[in-house]
Amino acid sequence: MAAAMSAQLWKRDGEDAQVTFRCPWCEVVGASRVHGCYEQRGTIWLLAGCPHVPCRRGVLIRVPSPDPWARLDTGDDGILLGPACVLPQGAL
């Protein structure tokens, strides 16, 4: 079973959002732009892709947030998300 994954999200007004994470499929750490999002009851689901070219598998990132995606601004430090926020878990 793979080690727990965590993620960090950066989103500033007027800039493309970016998430850094350890891929649950290949365990490479890297950054991906956000390819899409879905909002539901205080949770934002983000679709990201593994930055490692041979892998490129999709990953879901859960962002608990009272703010809607359009208004979310993480500031310069970003938001650190716990291991339970990166899905799938334990893919290996």
N, C-alpha and C positions, 0 to 999 in steps of 0.2 A: 504494500500500500504506500502511496506517495505521501510526502510530508505535507502538512497543512499549508495552504496557499493564502497569501494576503494580497491586498491591492492598494494603490494610491491613485486618487482621481484628482486631476487638475482641470478646472473649468472657470475661465474668466470671461466676463462680458465682452463680446466681439471677437473672441478667439475660439479656435476649434478645441473641443475637449479631448483630453488624452488620459489614458489609464496605464499604469505600470503594474505588472503582475508576473508571478511565476506561472507559466503555462501548466495546467494540470495534466496535459497530454504528454509533453516532452520535457518538462521541467526547466525550460529555458526562461530566463528573466529578461523582460524587455518591455517596451512601450508600444501601445497601439492607439490609433485614433478610435473614437467611438463611432461605430458604423450605424447605430440606431438605438432608439430608446423607447420604452413603454412605461407609462405611469399608472400606478394603481394604489389607492389608499395609503398614502404616505411612503410609498416605496417606488423607486425608479429602477427599472431593469435596463441595463446597458448591454449591447452586443459589441464585443471586441474580437479581434483575431490575433492568434499567436503571431508575434513578429518574426519568428524563426521560419524562414522560407520553406524548408522541407516539411514543416508541420502545417502551418497556416490554419489550424482548426479553430472553430468558434468557441468562445467562452462567454458565459453570462456573468455579469457583475451586478449584485444587488446593492443599491444605495438607499439606506433608510434616510428619508429627508422630508421634513414638513413643507419645504419649498418645492414648487413645480420645477421641472427641468429648465424651462425658459428663464426662470429667475434665479436659479442656483448659481452662486459664485463662491468658489472655494478659497479665494484669496491666493496669495503666493505660496503658502505652505501646502495647499491641497487638503484632501480629506483622506485619512488613513482608514482603510476598511479591514475588518477582521477576516480570518480564514473562512468563516461560514458564508462570506459574501461572494466568493469565487466558485462558480459551478461549471462543470461537474467537480465534485470532490472525490479525491482518490481514484482518478480515472485510470491510473497505471495498474 
